[in-house]
Amino acid sequence: MLSYFIKKIIYAMATLFGVVTVVFLLFNILPGDPARMMLDQNENPEQLLAVKKKYGFDKSLTTQYLLYLNDLSPISLHSTTEGDFTYDNGKYTSMQIMRTKEIALKIKFPYLRESFQKTDKKVSTIIGETLPNTVILSFLAISLALFAGVLLGVISALFKNTWVDRLIALVSTFGMSLPSFFSAILFAWIFGFILHEYTGLPMIGSLYEIDDFGEGKTLALKNCILPAIVLGIRPLAVVTQLMRNSLLETLNQDYIRTAKAKGLPMSKIIKRHAIRNSLNPVVTTLSGWFASMLAGAVFVEYIFGWNGLGKEIVQALNTLDLPVIMGAVLIIASTFVIITILVDLIYAYLDPRIKLN
């Protein structure tokens, strides 16, 4: 077990390092000048130079990259005299663990820097305000996909090669082929606009709404329904087909035949043995879907006006707010790695034959 976690930690660090490197290089070679976008139409040479110096744009790309890694690293270097590594020094709380004449070694939480567009607002604060909304939306969507998908998959397997099976397969195929941005527009228009009188569902809205007097926020759970359904359509379709195929395979196993020969009711066999042993591929697939939902929620959140991380990413892309984009991508990648480890543990629990090593 210990060796498993050591391997996973090394894998996680390598993965996150690769993500940081690719994203940093990608957004720094794209056309556009973040410094000019921050100044908008009010720029002059002195202001432009001051902004570039403040955010380190006047340094070489290699130096900017090393400084960003230094900010992200839990253990970082800092110059005790004037030098490159004094950039952003003092922006976070750190504890010094070693010091020489010119360099100090400090331990701290990873620092994601500050937004270019939201003055003096840390990226970690922005993510902390928006990520919970995205996680809630993703959790609702994945819960819908899990429970409805498993149920439909079981029904499809039990009614194999009947009209019920074919109908569920048709709906699943349609769900898998439907892009999220298109289904979001379609659902918002039909259920939020045309049928609003009957559904009472809004076209746009977030988890909390400002009351009429502007004095506080009220919880608006009805705003979750349409975006959660849209976000859960594709994983629901995948889970349905996976569960059907896995259950059919499980029902052909020898121990199921033995249970039938002993006279156990079919309902008890399915509940106690077949379904649990058929969930492994479903759990594995949902792990990837949950992490990808944090990224896939970008279009859904933007269309429904959901104040989550996805909507924040779109706004950051429009304004070249690189720290917010890079911080959001890093958080999504970290979530994917953590979920992968958790799924391995769940997988081993569902099937005791699997050993973690």
Phi, psi and omega per residue, in radians:
M1 nan -0.736 -3.137
L2 -1.114 -0.768 3.129
S3 -1.094 -0.591 3.120
Y4 -1.096 -0.816 -3.114
F5 -1.196 -0.597 3.088
I6 -1.114 -0.781 3.104
K7 -1.080 -0.721 -3.128
K8 -1.175 -0.639 3.111
I9 -1.137 -0.755 3.101
I10 -1.098 -0.751 3.112
Y11 -1.082 -0.737 -3.128
A12 -1.122 -0.777 -3.133
M13 -1.110 -0.745 3.131
A14 -1.130 -0.718 3.135
T15 -1.109 -0.836 -3.118
L16 -1.158 -0.622 3.084
F17 -1.099 -0.749 3.110
G18 -1.114 -0.730 3.131
V19 -1.096 -0.816 -3.134
V20 -1.054 -0.780 -3.103
T21 -1.102 -0.854 -3.101
V22 -1.114 -0.807 -3.101
V23 -1.151 -0.732 -3.141
F24 -1.073 -0.842 -3.122
L25 -1.161 -0.694 -3.110
L26 -1.068 -0.839 -3.059
F27 -1.415 -0.194 3.095
N28 -1.674 -0.150 3.069
I29 -1.830 -0.102 3.101
L30 -1.252 2.600 3.091
P31 -1.140 2.595 -3.135
G32 2.116 2.515 -3.123
D33 -2.058 1.893 -3.139
P34 -1.013 -0.593 -3.131
A35 -1.108 -0.743 3.124
R36 -1.178 -0.640 3.140
M37 -1.192 -0.548 3.101
M38 -1.193 -0.607 -3.119
L39 -1.494 -0.272 3.137
D40 1.014 -2.210 -3.077
Q41 -1.643 0.060 -3.019
N42 -1.802 0.342 -3.020
E43 -1.339 2.623 2.901
N44 -2.476 2.844 -3.033
P45 -0.951 -0.670 -3.118
E46 -1.184 -0.780 3.120
Q47 -1.116 -0.734 -3.140
L48 -1.073 -0.752 3.129
L49 -1.146 -0.672 -3.141
A50 -1.150 -0.726 3.127
V51 -1.147 -0.757 3.139
K52 -1.099 -0.665 3.120
K53 -1.221 -0.664 -3.125
K54 -1.112 -0.743 -3.061
Y55 -1.730 0.081 3.049
G56 1.430 0.229 -3.136
F57 -1.243 -0.266 3.140
D58 -1.423 -0.091 -3.135
K59 -1.622 2.887 3.123
S60 -1.178 2.780 -3.116
L61 -1.076 -0.659 3.127
T62 -1.100 -0.774 3.133
T63 -1.141 -0.722 3.098
Q64 -1.052 -0.711 -3.135
Y65 -1.124 -0.797 -3.135
L66 -1.138 -0.663 3.113
L67 -1.146 -0.653 3.131
Y68 -1.187 -0.733 3.073
L69 -1.083 -0.651 3.132
N70 -1.122 -0.663 3.110
D71 -1.215 -0.643 -3.106
L72 -1.330 -0.540 -3.061
S73 -1.188 2.387 3.082
P74 -1.128 -0.459 3.073
I75 -2.012 2.050 -3.008
S76 -2.270 2.758 3.129
L77 -1.734 2.528 3.105
H78 -2.483 2.348 3.106
S79 -1.295 2.375 3.060
T80 -1.499 -0.173 3.047
T81 -2.116 -3.132 3.130
E82 -1.141 2.236 3.131
G83 -3.073 -3.132 -3.086
D84 -1.026 -0.649 -3.003
F85 -1.455 0.196 2.984
T86 -1.525 -0.146 3.132
Y87 -1.096 2.235 -3.122
D88 1.124 0.155 3.084
N89 -1.184 2.331 -3.117
G90 1.663 -0.070 3.120
K91 -1.404 -0.183 -3.104
Y92 -2.483 2.813 3.111
T93 -1.448 2.253 -3.114
S94 -2.437 2.859 3.105
M95 -2.161 2.181 -3.100
Q96 -1.324 2.288 3.132
I97 -2.000 -0.300 3.103
M98 -2.785 2.607 -3.106
R99 -2.603 2.364 3.002
T100 -2.027 -2.930 -3.102
K101 -1.169 -0.571 -3.045
E102 -2.052 -0.364 -3.039
I103 -2.277 2.456 3.051
A104 -2.057 2.410 3.098
L105 -1.808 2.165 -3.042
K106 -2.215 2.684 3.065
I107 -1.989 2.423 -3.026
K108 -2.818 3.050 2.963
F109 -1.389 2.587 3.087
P110 -0.940 2.346 -3.090
Y111 -1.880 2.076 -3.092
L112 -1.620 0.127 3.114
R113 1.247 -2.902 -3.080
E114 -2.011 2.674 3.111
S115 -1.150 2.473 3.071
F116 -1.266 -0.553 -3.018
Q117 -1.678 -0.560 3.139
K118 -1.738 1.730 -2.957
T119 -0.952 2.229 3.063
D120 1.020 0.406 3.104
K121 -1.857 2.141 -3.094
K122 -1.241 2.566 3.100
V123 -1.092 -0.658 3.129
S124 -1.064 -0.612 3.092
T125 -1.191 -0.747 3.127
I126 -1.090 -0.783 3.135
I127 -1.155 -0.688 3.119
G128 -1.101 -0.508 3.136
E129 -1.428 -0.510 -3.025
T130 -1.839 -0.541 -3.076
L131 -1.051 -0.739 3.127
P132 -0.984 -0.661 3.115
N133 -1.130 -0.696 3.117
T134 -1.196 -0.694 3.129
V135 -1.115 -0.740 3.120
I136 -1.074 -0.811 3.141
L137 -1.092 -0.757 3.136
S138 -1.152 -0.678 3.130
F139 -1.131 -0.749 3.100
L140 -1.095 -0.740 -3.130
A141 -1.152 -0.748 -3.104
I142 -1.263 -0.543 3.070
S143 -1.149 -0.749 3.067
L144 -1.047 -0.791 -3.130
A145 -1.112 -0.688 -3.086
L146 -1.203 -0.969 -3.035
F147 -1.229 -0.818 3.137
A148 -1.215 -0.672 -3.129
G149 -1.156 -0.752 3.113
V150 -1.129 -0.749 3.140
L151 -1.081 -0.847 3.141
L152 -1.148 -0.629 3.111
G153 -1.132 -0.712 3.108
V154 -1.143 -0.779 3.122
I155 -1.071 -0.755 -3.128
S156 -1.096 -0.681 -3.141
A157 -1.231 -0.689 -3.117
L158 -1.225 -0.483 3.117
F159 -1.909 0.740 -3.080
K160 -0.945 2.353 3.065
N161 1.106 0.386 3.032
T162 -1.864 3.091 3.137
W163 -1.111 -0.517 3.098
V164 -1.122 -0.806 3.122
D165 -1.064 -0.784 -3.112
R166 -1.184 -0.629 3.117
L167 -1.161 -0.778 3.118
I168 -1.109 -0.694 3.110
A169 -1.106 -0.686 3.125
L170 -1.126 -0.802 3.129
V171 -1.123 -0.694 3.134
S172 -1.121 -0.766 3.121
T173 -1.077 -0.718 3.119
F174 -1.132 -0.707 -3.137
G175 -1.150 -0.670 3.141
M176 -1.223 -0.509 -3.073
S177 -1.581 -0.058 -3.071
L178 -1.595 1.985 3.118
P179 -1.103 2.538 -3.082
S180 -1.098 -0.696 -3.089
F181 -1.175 -0.583 3.121
F182 -1.273 -0.793 3.137
S183 -1.131 -0.567 3.105
A184 -1.115 -0.811 3.117
I185 -1.113 -0.738 -3.106
L186 -1.115 -0.833 -3.117
F187 -1.172 -0.711 3.128
A188 -1.091 -0.699 -3.115
W189 -1.231 -0.800 -3.064
I190 -1.277 -0.963 -3.004
F191 -1.544 -0.426 -3.125
G192 -1.673 -0.313 -3.109
F193 -2.081 -1.100 -3.081
I194 -1.122 -0.830 -3.077
L195 -1.767 0.350 -3.089
H196 -1.036 -0.613 -3.133
E197 -1.070 -0.538 -3.105
Y198 -1.679 -0.625 -3.088
T199 -1.531 -0.549 -3.076
G200 1.239 0.219 -3.093
L201 -1.625 2.394 -3.138
P202 -1.455 2.738 3.082
M203 -1.279 -0.629 3.127
I204 -2.344 2.785 3.117
G205 2.705 2.728 -3.133
S206 -2.045 -3.048 -3.066
L207 -1.128 -0.602 3.121
Y208 -2.096 2.533 3.093
E209 -2.171 2.566 3.078
I210 -1.355 2.331 -3.130
D211 -1.234 2.995 -3.038
D212 -1.066 -0.454 -3.110
F213 -1.678 -0.021 3.120
G214 1.184 0.384 -3.061
E215 -1.720 -0.190 -3.115
G216 -3.018 3.101 -3.126
K217 -1.863 2.537 3.066
T218 -2.123 2.507 -3.139
L219 -1.287 2.233 -3.107
A220 -2.131 1.435 -3.074
L221 -1.161 -0.470 -3.126
K222 -1.115 -0.405 3.113
N223 -1.225 -0.288 -3.124
C224 -1.381 -0.423 -2.909
I225 -1.076 -1.004 -3.067
L226 -1.132 -0.857 3.120
P227 -1.106 -0.605 3.119
A228 -1.168 -0.716 3.112
I229 -1.121 -0.810 -3.132
V230 -1.065 -0.773 -3.113
L231 -1.214 -0.433 -3.088
G232 -1.662 -0.069 -3.076
I233 -1.075 -0.902 -3.055
R234 -1.165 -0.844 3.083
P235 -1.103 -0.543 3.088
L236 -1.081 -0.770 3.131
A237 -1.104 -0.718 3.140
V238 -1.168 -0.782 -3.140
V239 -1.071 -0.712 -3.140
T240 -1.014 -0.849 -3.118
Q241 -1.220 -0.680 3.107
L242 -1.112 -0.779 -3.124
M243 -1.132 -0.712 3.123
R244 -1.054 -0.909 -3.083
N245 -1.160 -0.684 -3.130
S246 -1.185 -0.702 -3.137
L247 -1.182 -0.690 3.091
L248 -1.086 -0.691 3.111
E249 -1.174 -0.711 -3.137
T250 -1.144 -0.697 -3.113
L251 -1.147 -0.258 3.107
N252 -1.660 0.055 -3.141
Q253 -1.311 2.753 -3.086
D254 -1.101 -0.687 -3.082
Y255 -1.195 -0.475 3.056
I256 -1.219 -0.734 3.089
R257 -1.074 -0.679 3.119
T258 -1.119 -0.744 3.123
A259 -1.097 -0.676 3.088
K260 -1.133 -0.723 -3.124
A261 -1.122 -0.508 3.119
K262 -1.365 -0.090 3.083
G263 1.559 0.241 3.105
L264 -1.190 2.422 3.106
P265 -1.065 2.533 -3.101
M266 -1.062 -0.646 -3.141
S267 -1.091 -0.682 3.135
K268 -1.236 -0.638 3.113
I269 -1.105 -0.762 -3.121
I270 -1.178 -0.779 -3.090
K271 -1.181 -0.785 -2.997
R272 -1.542 -0.451 -3.015
H273 -2.143 -0.973 -2.953
A274 -1.171 -0.836 -3.057
I275 -1.116 -0.811 -3.107
R276 -1.051 -0.762 -3.111
N277 -1.322 -0.162 3.113
S278 -1.685 -0.084 -3.041
L279 -1.450 -0.248 -3.074
N280 -0.962 -0.931 3.126
P281 -1.117 -0.528 3.122
V282 -1.160 -0.803 3.140
V283 -1.096 -0.750 3.135
T284 -1.067 -0.776 -3.126
T285 -1.167 -0.743 -3.114
L286 -1.129 -0.479 3.116
S287 -1.065 -0.818 3.108
G288 -1.182 -0.644 -3.135
W289 -1.145 -0.707 -3.111
F290 -1.108 -0.761 3.122
A291 -1.160 -0.718 -3.133
S292 -1.207 -0.407 3.117
M293 -1.113 -0.584 3.124
L294 -1.086 -0.582 3.082
A295 -1.497 -0.718 -3.116
G296 -1.203 -0.296 -3.140
A297 -1.281 -0.075 -3.095
V298 -0.982 -0.954 -3.089
F299 -1.210 -0.718 -3.099
V300 -1.104 -0.810 -3.136
E301 -1.125 -0.681 -3.106
Y302 -1.166 -0.740 -3.113
I303 -1.207 -0.706 -3.106
F304 -1.551 -0.007 3.136
G305 1.175 0.517 -3.120
W306 -1.414 2.130 -3.057
N307 -1.376 1.276 -3.136
G308 -2.123 -2.993 -3.103
L309 -1.160 -0.603 -3.140
G310 -1.085 -0.789 3.113
K311 -1.117 -0.655 3.116
E312 -1.133 -0.642 3.119
I313 -1.128 -0.741 3.120
V314 -1.056 -0.800 3.135
Q315 -1.112 -0.659 3.127
A316 -1.190 -0.652 3.093
L317 -1.133 -0.652 -3.136
N318 -1.172 -0.475 -3.081
T319 -1.958 0.144 -3.099
L320 0.933 0.750 3.092
D321 -1.445 1.413 -2.975
L322 -1.056 -0.746 3.131
P323 -1.028 -0.670 3.130
V324 -1.190 -0.769 3.135
I325 -1.070 -0.856 -3.084
M326 -1.180 -0.675 3.107
G327 -1.132 -0.728 3.135
A328 -1.137 -0.752 3.124
V329 -1.109 -0.696 3.139
L330 -1.136 -0.705 3.110
I331 -1.130 -0.728 3.120
I332 -1.110 -0.747 3.117
A333 -1.123 -0.710 3.115
S334 -1.116 -0.703 3.098
T335 -1.071 -0.734 3.134
F336 -1.067 -0.759 -3.137
V337 -1.130 -0.787 -3.130
I338 -1.097 -0.758 -3.140
I339 -1.117 -0.659 3.116
T340 -1.041 -0.742 3.124
I341 -1.159 -0.780 3.140
L342 -1.083 -0.670 -3.134
V343 -1.169 -0.635 3.068
D344 -1.039 -0.713 3.122
L345 -1.162 -0.754 3.111
I346 -1.133 -0.677 3.136
Y347 -1.068 -0.750 3.129
A348 -1.178 -0.564 3.111
Y349 -1.207 -0.745 -3.124
L350 -1.200 -0.554 -3.129
D351 -2.240 1.678 -3.095
P352 -1.034 -0.279 3.129
R353 -1.234 -0.343 -3.119
I354 -1.451 2.237 3.121
K355 -1.944 2.366 3.091
L356 -1.489 2.162 3.105
N357 -2.631 nan nan
